[in-house]
Amino acid sequence: MPAYAQESEDATARDGNEIVVTAQKRTERLQDVPISISVVTGEQMQQSGGSQLTDYAAYVPGLQVDNAGSPGRSTLSLRGVAPIGPSATVGIYLDDAPIGSSGIYNRSQIFTLDLLPYDIERLEVLRGPQGTLYGASSIGGLFKYVTVQPDLRELKAKASGEVFTISNADDMGWAGSAMISVPIIADELAISGSYSRRETPGFIDNILTGEKDVNDAVQQGARAAVLWQPDPALTVKLSAIWQKVDSDNQGLLYEGPGGTPLAPGAAFLSTNNQLPDPFRSEFQYYSGSIAYDFGFAELSSTTSYSKLDIFEVSDASRVFGGAFGGLAPFPSELLQKKFTEEVRLTSAPSTRFDWMVGFFFTDEDNTHSQIVRALDLAGNPIPGIDPFATVGLPNTYKEYAVFGNATWKLSEAFHLTGGLRWARNDQTFTQITQIPLAGLNISGDGRSREDVVTYSVSPQFNLNRDTMIYARVATGYRPGGPNVALPGFPTTVGSERVTSYEAGIKAAFLDRAVTLDAAVFMLDWKDLQTSAPFAGGINGLVNAGTAQSKGVEAALLIQPVAGLSVGWNFAYTDAKCTETTAACTDGDQLPNVPKVSTAMTADYAFALGDTASARVGGSVRIVGDRVSDVAASGLAVPVEGYATADLNAAITFGERFTVRAYARNLTNEQARITTNVATTNPGFLSTVPLQPRTFGVALDLSF
């Protein structure tokens, strides 16, 4: 998909027929940005029949998405920088504001915003550290959602209805979406609104309870936006987004050692939980931005507030239930509130020197609670024992930063871009742990302060308008934070640092019939945040060890005749520990990073008479072998690679009515997205499967 996104005619921001991105926080041609970037449009995501990040990951070179059983429970890694520590390594932006926690106690590495694609204009995926412009927790890269803006001139409305089937599911799934954009005052004020709902049937059966299709999931999303331009120099944008995910049970199956059946004769898509393990996530986001163009420069301010409420339950009966002869549901709740403010002064485009300076502030207030319940076999609380254990992890995170970025155009052919950022974060943390039967009652506080400087330097040589060779050196960091203030613990853990070295080419040949985007890279990663045991057998965090990731990425697009696009992308990533510590041995492969991943796409659009048009497309995704953990952990299991094929087609009548059809995982591969040693089901492996073969048809209306 990103291969032909380089030149597609879909609804992405454009200058003429060229893709325009905002990767450097100003509007530029994709071709002119000395960063490795992939662009996937919202229309392409919808055409493919995808509904979550795992459906698109294989089409972006170097991107790996490991799902934990439900939309919104995903871990992202780019260029082999896997989140082996407690927080995310890929930054997430929604338009111009960051979302997700930067702290180390909020499991941000597993809870990634997974928006339905209906109101998304495009995804911009930036590979390599982006610490200079985007700050903390972007050491592997950045994932940026760009939403559709209201139209100031035309009344627009569209709606979509879809039904689909999944192999091994008894029920049919369905989805519906609608969006409207209304100009209130022509060329000055417009509003828009949208709503989407998707109900995905379960396809995993519980062989212990006899329940079928236990992993049903419902995704809902809504957005309202306002665009006001009372003067050509003044732009005001307001946006509100709500998204909710509700899964009856997480989409996990269990296997025996080596991938053997869960039980004799059990099907691949089987679980044996004694209790339900639901997952619920609700995300709210509110933002406002104002920009004024003074001629020589634009002054802009973006303010955002987001709230994430996650509730999930694991069945820990086989781990804790033996202590009291009963059942042990393990509910966990995370509540995150995040405020951000960014002010930028950005120069007008120049033929000699472009510059930007800015200030950033964020304030997070997070609570994270965990409880192990003690129930009898009938599901009733056991007096004097319930709850068996409680853990509270309230924490705060504040960050201030100033940054600057500039491009010196020494000649038409040679440009030099550089950036610098200084940031300070202040954090507080409290841990409350109580296990009455064990006589354990621990309470401790911690706080930390850290100053961090990141930079980037990118020389680029433009052979012509369509061919650019560049190099880039950039740094990024993942914040550290406080440890619990108890004897034997270091008071804080420092930030992780990554330095990236990259060289690449972006080129178009034969009147843009052939385009190529390729890069080689090496990332040096130091001060890894790892878990280590301290007094009383309690684990804390330390900085220990180094790692390195090196590889090559390429995306090729060929358009031999009008309407036909053939694409190929490829990534080779060699990510390993480079120092022996208690957590990792020199030479250990980093977890969940395939050495090889590739995708091939073909798409053909053609006319059907005078008033109709058609499109057919197909793709093959290949993901190589991985390991679930570093070998030194003792929990590493091999995860076999897979290949799967997808097809899609559409017919549009009079530009208003479109009938779509798609097939995902056409050969019904029994593939594994992730596999780990099951921590709550001893003796088994926990696997998130690739969604079985899915057929869908949809009707789109546009006015």
C-alpha positions in Angstrom: 0.0 0.0 0.0 2.6 2.6 0.9 4.5 1.7 -2.3 1.7 3.1 -4.5 0.8 5.7 -2.0 3.8 7.6 -3.3 1.8 8.7 -6.4 -1.8 7.6 -5.8 -4.7 9.9 -6.6 -6.4 9.3 -3.2 -7.5 11.9 -0.7 -4.2 12.9 0.7 -2.8 16.4 1.0 -1.2 17.4 -2.3 0.7 20.0 -4.3 -0.3 19.3 -7.8 0.0 15.5 -8.2 2.6 15.1 -5.5 2.2 13.9 -1.9 2.7 16.6 0.7 3.5 15.7 4.3 4.0 17.6 7.6 6.8 15.4 8.9 9.0 18.4 9.8 6.0 20.4 11.1 5.7 22.4 7.9 4.0 21.5 4.6 6.6 20.0 2.2 6.8 17.7 -0.7 7.5 14.1 0.5 10.3 14.1 -2.1 12.0 17.0 -0.4 12.1 15.7 3.2 15.4 14.0 4.2 13.7 11.4 6.4 12.5 7.9 5.5 8.7 8.2 5.4 5.8 6.0 4.3 2.3 7.4 3.7 -0.8 5.3 3.8 -4.1 7.0 2.9 -7.4 6.5 4.8 -9.0 5.5 1.5 -6.4 2.7 1.0 -7.0 1.4 4.5 -10.7 1.3 3.9 -10.4 -0.4 0.5 -8.3 -3.2 2.0 -11.0 -4.1 4.5 -8.6 -3.4 7.4 -9.8 -2.2 10.8 -6.7 -2.2 13.0 -3.0 -1.5 12.8 -2.1 -5.2 12.4 -3.9 -5.1 9.0 -1.6 -2.5 7.6 1.8 -3.1 9.3 3.3 -5.4 6.7 2.9 -2.8 4.0 5.2 -0.3 5.8 8.9 -1.2 5.5 10.4 -1.7 9.0 7.2 -1.5 10.9 6.2 -4.4 13.2 2.9 -4.4 15.1 2.4 -7.0 17.8 -1.1 -7.3 18.9 -2.1 -8.5 22.4 -5.6 -9.8 21.5 -7.8 -6.8 20.8 -7.8 -3.5 18.9 -6.0 -1.0 21.1 -3.7 -3.6 22.6 -0.8 -3.3 20.2 2.9 -2.8 20.4 4.7 -0.9 17.7 8.4 -1.1 16.7 10.3 0.5 13.9 13.7 -0.4 12.6 14.2 -3.1 15.2 13.8 -0.7 18.2 11.5 -3.0 20.1 10.0 -1.9 23.5 11.9 -4.3 25.7 11.5 -1.9 28.5 8.4 -0.5 30.2 7.3 2.2 27.8 6.8 2.9 24.1 9.6 3.4 21.5 7.4 4.8 18.7 5.8 8.2 19.3 2.1 8.6 18.4 0.7 11.9 17.2 -2.9 12.8 16.4 -2.6 15.7 14.0 -0.2 18.1 15.9 -0.4 16.7 19.4 1.2 13.7 21.1 -1.0 11.1 22.7 -0.1 8.2 25.0 2.0 8.3 28.2 5.7 9.1 28.3 6.0 7.6 31.8 7.4 4.2 32.6 4.6 2.8 34.7 1.6 3.1 32.4 2.2 0.2 29.9 2.2 2.6 27.0 4.2 0.1 25.0 1.1 -2.1 24.7 -1.8 0.4 24.6 -1.6 2.1 21.2 -4.3 4.2 19.7 -6.0 2.2 17.0 -8.4 4.5 15.1 -11.0 3.3 12.7 -9.9 4.6 9.2 -13.1 6.4 8.2 -12.2 10.0 9.2 -8.4 9.6 8.6 -6.9 11.4 5.7 -3.5 9.6 5.9 -0.9 8.0 8.2 2.6 9.3 8.1 5.2 6.8 9.4 8.6 8.4 10.1 11.4 5.9 10.5 14.4 6.6 12.8 14.6 8.8 16.0 12.4 11.9 15.9 13.5 13.3 19.2 14.3 16.8 17.9 10.9 17.8 16.7 8.6 15.2 18.4 10.3 14.7 21.8 10.2 11.7 24.2 9.6 8.1 23.3 10.2 8.3 19.6 13.5 6.5 19.5 12.3 4.1 16.8 10.2 6.6 14.8 6.9 8.3 14.7 3.3 7.2 13.8 1.2 10.2 12.9 -2.6 10.2 12.2 -3.7 13.1 10.0 -7.5 13.6 10.1 -9.8 15.0 7.4 -10.6 18.7 7.8 -14.0 20.4 7.2 -14.5 21.8 3.7 -15.0 25.5 3.6 -16.7 25.5 0.2 -18.8 22.5 -0.4 -21.4 20.5 1.4 -20.1 16.9 1.5 -21.6 13.8 3.0 -20.7 10.1 2.7 -21.9 6.9 4.3 -20.8 3.3 4.2 -22.3 -0.1 5.1 -20.4 -3.3 5.2 -20.9 -7.0 6.1 -18.2 -9.6 6.4 -17.6 -13.2 7.4 -14.6 -14.7 9.2 -13.7 -18.4 9.0 -14.5 -20.3 12.2 -17.0 -17.6 13.3 -20.7 -18.6 13.4 -21.9 -15.0 13.2 -21.5 -12.4 10.5 -19.7 -9.1 11.2 -20.9 -5.7 10.1 -19.7 -2.1 10.0 -21.3 1.3 9.4 -20.0 4.8 9.0 -21.2 8.3 8.2 -19.6 11.7 7.8 -20.8 15.1 6.9 -19.0 18.4 6.3 -21.1 21.7 6.2 -19.8 25.1 5.2 -21.6 27.5 7.6 -20.1 30.7 6.0 -18.6 30.1 2.6 -14.8 30.2 2.5 -14.7 31.1 6.2 -16.4 28.7 8.6 -17.2 24.9 8.3 -18.0 22.1 10.7 -17.9 18.3 10.2 -18.9 15.2 12.1 -18.5 11.5 11.7 -19.4 8.2 13.4 -18.3 4.7 12.9 -19.2 1.3 14.4 -17.7 -2.1 13.7 -18.8 -5.4 15.2 -16.3 -8.2 14.7 -17.6 -11.7 15.5 -15.4 -14.0 17.6 -13.6 -17.0 16.1 -11.9 -18.6 19.1 -13.6 -21.4 21.0 -13.2 -22.3 24.7 -12.8 -26.0 24.9 -13.1 -26.0 28.8 -16.4 -24.2 29.1 -17.8 -25.2 25.7 -18.4 -21.5 24.7 -17.9 -20.7 21.0 -16.7 -17.5 19.3 -15.6 -16.0 22.7 -13.6 -13.0 21.3 -16.4 -10.8 19.9 -15.3 -7.1 19.7 -17.1 -3.8 19.1 -15.2 -0.7 17.9 -16.9 2.7 17.9 -15.6 6.1 17.0 -16.9 9.6 16.6 -15.3 13.0 15.7 -16.5 16.6 15.4 -14.3 19.3 13.9 -14.5 23.1 13.3 -12.4 25.1 10.8 -12.6 28.9 10.9 -10.7 31.2 8.7 -12.1 34.7 9.3 -9.0 36.2 7.6 -6.6 34.7 5.0 -3.8 35.0 7.6 -5.8 33.5 10.6 -6.8 29.8 10.9 -8.5 28.3 13.9 -9.2 24.5 14.2 -11.1 22.7 16.9 -11.5 18.9 17.1 -13.0 16.3 19.4 -12.6 12.5 19.1 -14.1 9.7 21.0 -13.3 6.0 20.5 -14.3 2.9 22.4 -13.3 -0.7 22.1 -15.2 -3.4 23.9 -14.1 -7.1 23.7 -16.0 -9.9 25.4 -12.7 -11.8 25.7 -9.3 -11.1 24.4 -8.4 -12.8 21.1 -5.8 -15.1 22.6 -5.5 -18.8 22.0 -3.4 -21.3 24.0 -1.0 -23.9 22.6 1.2 -26.6 24.1 5.0 -26.4 23.9 6.3 -26.1 20.4 2.9 -25.1 19.1 1.2 -28.4 19.8 -2.6 -28.5 20.2 -4.0 -27.2 23.5 -5.5 -30.7 24.1 -5.7 -33.9 22.0 -7.9 -33.1 19.0 -8.3 -29.4 19.9 -8.4 -27.0 17.0 -5.8 -24.3 16.5 -8.3 -21.5 17.5 -8.9 -22.8 21.0 -8.6 -21.4 24.6 -9.1 -23.0 28.0 -9.7 -20.0 30.3 -11.7 -20.8 33.4 -13.0 -17.2 33.6 -13.8 -14.4 31.0 -11.0 -12.0 30.2 -12.7 -8.9 28.8 -11.0 -5.8 27.5 -12.5 -2.3 27.4 -10.9 1.0 26.3 -12.3 4.4 26.0 -10.4 7.3 24.5 -11.4 11.0 24.5 -9.4 13.7 22.8 -10.0 17.5 22.5 -7.7 19.9 20.7 -7.6 23.5 19.5 -5.1 25.2 17.3 -4.7 28.8 16.1 -2.2 30.0 13.5 -1.5 33.6 12.3 0.6 34.3 9.3 2.6 37.5 9.7 4.1 37.2 6.3 7.7 36.6 7.3 6.6 33.8 9.7 3.6 31.9 11.1 2.9 31.8 14.8 0.9 28.8 15.9 -0.4 27.3 19.1 -1.8 23.8 19.6 -3.5 22.8 22.9 -4.8 19.3 23.6 -6.3 17.2 26.4 -6.8 13.5 26.2 -8.2 10.9 28.5 -7.6 7.2 28.3 -9.5 4.7 30.4 -8.6 1.0 30.1 -10.0 -1.9 32.0 -9.0 -5.5 31.4 -9.3 -8.8 33.2 -6.9 -11.8 33.1 -7.7 -15.2 34.4 -5.0 -15.9 37.0 -6.8 -18.8 38.6 -4.0 -21.3 37.7 -1.4 -19.0 39.2 -3.0 -17.8 42.4 -6.1 -19.9 42.8 -4.2 -22.8 44.3 -3.3 -20.7 47.4 -7.0 -20.6 48.4 -8.6 -23.3 46.4 -10.7 -21.1 44.2 -10.8 -18.7 41.2 -8.6 -15.6 40.7 -9.8 -13.0 38.2 -7.0 -10.3 37.8 -8.6 -7.0 36.9 -6.4 -4.1 36.0 -7.4 -0.5 35.3 -5.4 2.4 33.8 -6.6 6.0 33.8 -4.5 8.5 32.0 -5.1 12.2 31.7 -2.7 14.2 29.5 -2.5 17.9 28.7 -0.2 19.3 26.0 0.7 22.8 24.7 3.0 23.6 21.8 3.8 27.0 20.4 5.8 27.4 17.2 7.1 30.2 15.1 7.8 29.0 11.5 9.4 31.0 8.8 7.8 31.5 5.4 9.2 29.3 2.7 12.4 30.7 1.3 14.9 29.8 -1.4 17.8 30.3 1.0 16.9 29.6 4.7 13.9 28.0 6.5 13.7 28.0 10.2 11.4 27.1 13.1 11.6 27.6 16.9 9.1 26.2 19.4 8.1 25.5 23.0 6.4 22.3 24.3 4.8 21.4 27.6 3.0 18.3 28.8 1.4 17.4 32.1 0.2 13.8 32.8 -1.7 12.4 35.7 -1.9 8.6 35.7 -3.4 6.0 38.0 -2.8 2.3 37.5 -4.4 -0.3 39.8 -4.3 -4.0 39.9 -6.3 -6.5 42.0 -6.1 -10.3 42.4 -9.5 -11.4 43.5 -10.1 -14.5 45.6 -13.4 -16.3 44.7 -14.8 -19.7 45.5 -15.6 -22.1 42.7 -19.2 -20.6 42.5 -17.7 -17.2 41.9 -18.4 -15.7 45.4 -15.8 -13.6 47.3 -14.0 -15.6 50.0 -14.3 -13.7 53.3 -10.9 -12.7 54.8 -9.0 -13.5 51.6 -10.6 -11.4 48.9 -8.9 -9.4 47.6 -5.8 -11.7 47.6 -3.5 -8.9 46.4 -3.7 -5.2 45.5 -1.3 -2.9 43.7 -1.6 0.8 43.2 0.8 2.7 40.9 -0.2 6.4 40.8 2.3 8.6 38.9 2.7 12.0 37.3 4.9 13.2 34.4 5.7 16.8 33.4 7.9 17.9 30.6 9.1 21.3 29.3 11.1 21.6 26.0 12.4 24.2 23.6 13.4 23.2 20.1 14.6 24.6 16.8 15.0 23.3 13.3 16.5 25.0 10.2 17.4 24.2 6.6 20.2 26.1 4.9 19.9 26.0 1.2 23.5 26.6 0.2 22.6 26.1 -3.5 19.7 24.7 -5.5 21.4 21.3 -5.3 22.7 21.2 -1.7 20.7 21.7 1.5 21.7 21.2 5.1 19.0 20.6 7.8 19.7 20.6 11.5 17.7 20.6 14.7 18.3 20.8 18.4 16.0 20.2 21.4 16.4 20.6 25.2 13.9 18.9 27.5 13.4 18.5 31.2 11.0 16.1 32.7 9.8 15.9 36.4 8.1 12.7 37.6 6.6 11.4 40.8 5.6 7.8 41.6 4.0 5.8 44.4 3.8 2.1 44.7 1.3 0.4 47.1 1.5 -3.4 47.3 -0.5 -5.5 49.7 -0.7 -9.3 50.0 -2.3 -10.0 53.4 -1.8 -13.8 53.4 1.9 -13.3 52.8 2.1 -10.4 55.4 3.3 -8.1 52.7 2.5 -4.4 52.9 4.8 -2.1 50.9 4.4 1.5 50.3 7.0 3.9 48.8 7.4 7.1 46.9 9.9 8.2 44.3 10.6 11.2 42.2 13.0 12.1 39.4 14.2 15.0 37.3 16.2 14.7 34.1 17.5 17.0 31.4 17.9 15.7 27.9 19.4 17.2 24.7 18.7 15.7 21.3 19.8 16.7 17.8 19.6 15.9 14.1 21.8 16.8 11.1 20.7 16.0 7.5 22.7 17.0 4.4 20.9 16.4 1.1 21.9 16.6 -2.5 19.2 17.2 -5.1 20.4 15.8 -8.4 17.1 17.2 -9.9 13.6 17.9 -8.8 12.8 14.2 -8.7 16.0 12.7 -7.3 17.5 13.4 -3.9 20.3 11.7 -2.0 20.5 12.3 1.7 22.3 11.4 5.0 20.9 11.8 8.5 22.4 11.6 12.0 19.7 11.9 14.7 19.2 11.1 18.4 16.2 10.3 20.5 15.4 9.2 24.1 13.0 7.2 26.1 12.5 8.8 29.5 13.6 7.2 32.7 11.9 7.9 36.0 11.8 7.2 39.7 12.1 3.8 41.4 10.3 3.0 44.6 12.3 4.6 47.5 13.1 1.4 49.5 16.4 0.0 50.7 18.4 -1.6 47.9 16.7 0.3 45.1 18.5 2.9 43.0 16.4 6.0 43.4 16.0 6.6 39.7 16.5 5.0 36.3 17.9 7.1 33.5 16.6 7.6 30.0 17.5 5.3 27.1 19.4 7.0 24.2 19.5 6.1 20.6 21.8 7.5 17.9 20.9 6.8 14.3 23.0 6.9 11.2 21.2 6.8 7.9 21.8 7.3 4.1 19.1 7.2 1.5 17.8 8.0 -1.9 14.4 9.2 -3.1 14.1 9.2 -6.9 11.6 9.2 -9.8 12.5 8.1 -13.3 10.9 7.9 -16.8 8.5 10.8 -16.3 7.7 9.4 -12.8 6.6 6.0 -14.1 9.1 4.5 -11.7 9.8 5.8 -8.1 12.3 4.4 -5.6 12.7 5.2 -1.9 15.6 3.3 -0.2 17.7 3.7 2.9 20.4 2.0 4.9 20.7 2.6 8.6 22.4 1.7 11.9 21.0 2.6 15.3 23.1 2.5 18.5 21.0 2.0 21.6 22.5 2.5 25.1 21.4 2.5 28.7 18.6 0.0 28.1 16.0 0.0 30.9 15.7 -3.5 32.2 14.1 -5.2 35.2 16.3 -6.5 38.0 15.6 -8.1 41.4 16.4 -6.2 44.6 15.7 -6.7 48.3 12.8 -8.9 49.2 12.6 -10.3 45.7 10.9 -7.2 44.3 11.9 -6.0 40.9 13.1 -2.6 40.0 14.5 -0.8 37.0 18.1 -0.3 36.1 20.1 1.0 33.1 22.1 -1.9 31.8 23.4 -2.9 28.4 23.5 -1.8 24.8 22.0 -2.9 21.5 22.3 -2.2 17.8 20.0 -2.4 14.9 21.1 -2.1 11.3 19.5 -2.9 8.0 18.1 -1.7 4.7 14.6 -0.6 3.5 13.3 0.0 0.1 10.0 0.8 -1.6 9.6 0.6 -5.4 6.6 1.7 -7.5 6.2 1.0 -11.2 3.4 2.5 -13.3 3.9 1.1 -16.8 0.6 2.3 -18.2 -2.2 4.6 -17.1 -4.2 3.1 -14.2 -1.8 0.3 -13.4 0.5 0.4 -10.3 2.8 -2.4 -9.2 4.6 -1.9 -5.9 7.2 -3.7 -3.8 8.6 -2.9 -0.4 11.3 -4.7 1.6 13.0 -4.4 5.0 16.0 -6.3 6.4 16.6 -5.6 10.1 19.4 -7.1 12.2 18.6 -6.1 15.8 20.7 -7.6 18.6 22.0 -7.0 22.1 25.7 -5.9 22.0 26.6 -6.2 25.7 26.1 -9.1 28.1 24.0 -8.2 31.2 21.6 -10.0 33.5 18.8 -9.2 31.1 20.5 -9.8 27.7 23.5 -11.7 26.2 25.7 -10.2 23.6 24.3 -11.4 20.2 20.8 -12.1 21.4 18.2 -11.2 18.8 15.8 -8.5 20.0 12.2 -9.7 20.5 9.4 -9.6 17.9 11.6 -8.2 15.2 11.6 -10.1 11.9 14.9 -10.0 10.0 13.0 -10.0 6.7 9.6 -8.5 5.8 8.3 -7.7 2.4 5.1 -6.9 0.6 4.1 -6.9 -3.1 1.1 -5.0 -4.4 -0.8 -4.5 -7.7 -3.6 -2.2 -8.4 -5.4 -1.5 -11.7 -8.1 1.2 -12.3 -10.1 1.5 -15.5 -13.2 3.0 -17.0 -16.5 1.1 -17.4 -18.3 3.1 -20.1 -18.9 6.8 -19.7 -20.2 7.0 -16.1 -18.6 4.1 -14.2 -15.1 3.1 -13.2 -13.6 0.0 -11.6 -10.6 -1.0 -9.6 -9.0 -4.3 -8.8 -6.0 -4.9 -6.5 -4.1 -7.6 -4.7 -1.2 -8.0 -2.4 1.1 -10.5 -0.7 2.5 -9.9 2.8 5.5 -11.8 4.1 6.7 -11.5 7.7 9.8 -13.4 8.7 10.7 -15.5 11.8 10.9 -13.8 15.1 11.6 -14.7 18.8 9.3 -13.8 21.6 12.0 -12.6 24.0 15.7 -12.3 24.3 17.4 -15.7 24.9 18.8 -14.7 28.3 15.3 -14.2 29.7 14.6 -18.0 29.6 11.2 -17.2 28.2 12.2 -17.0 24.5 10.2 -19.1 22.1 10.5 -19.0 18.3 7.6 -17.4 16.3 7.3 -18.8 12.8 7.0 -16.3 9.9 4.1 -16.3 7.6 2.9 -15.2 4.1 -0.7 -14.2 3.3 -2.6 -12.8 0.3 -5.2 -10.1 0.1 -7.6 -9.1 -2.7 -9.9 -6.1 -3.2 -12.1 -4.7 -5.9 -14.5 -1.8 -6.4 -17.0 -0.4 -9.0 -18.0 3.3 -8.8 -21.1 4.6 -10.5 -21.3 8.2 -11.3 -18.8 9.2 -8.5 -21.6 8.7 -6.0 -22.1 5.0 -5.4 -19.3 2.5 -4.9 -19.6 -1.2 -4.3 -16.5 -2.8 -2.7 -15.4 -6.3 -2.0 -12.3 -7.7 -0.3 -10.7 -10.8 0.9 -8.1 -10.9 3.6 -5.9 -13.9 4.4 -7.2 -15.5 1.3 -5.5 -18.8 1.9 -6.6 -18.9 5.6 -3.1 -19.2 7.0 -2.9 -20.3 10.6 -0.3 -17.6 11.3 0.9 -16.2 14.6 1.2 -12.5 15.1 2.7 -13.0 18.6 3.5 -16.0 20.8 4.7 -15.8 24.4 5.1 -18.1 27.4 1.7 -17.8 29.1 2.2 -16.2 32.4 -1.3 -16.9 33.7 -1.6 -20.4 32.2 1.5 -22.2 33.2 2.8 -24.9 30.8 1.2 -23.3 27.7 2.0 -20.7 25.1 -0.2 -17.7 24.6 -0.7 -16.8 20.9 -2.5 -14.0 19.1 -3.4 -15.4 15.7 -3.7 -13.7 12.4 -7.4 -13.1 11.7 -8.7 -16.1 9.7 -9.9 -15.7 6.1 -12.2 -12.8 5.9 -14.6 -11.9 3.0 -16.4 -8.6 3.0 -18.7 -6.5 0.8 -19.5 -2.8 1.3 -21.6 -0.1 -0.3 -20.3 3.5 -0.1 -22.4 6.6 -0.8 -20.9 10.0 -1.5 -22.7 13.3 -2.0 
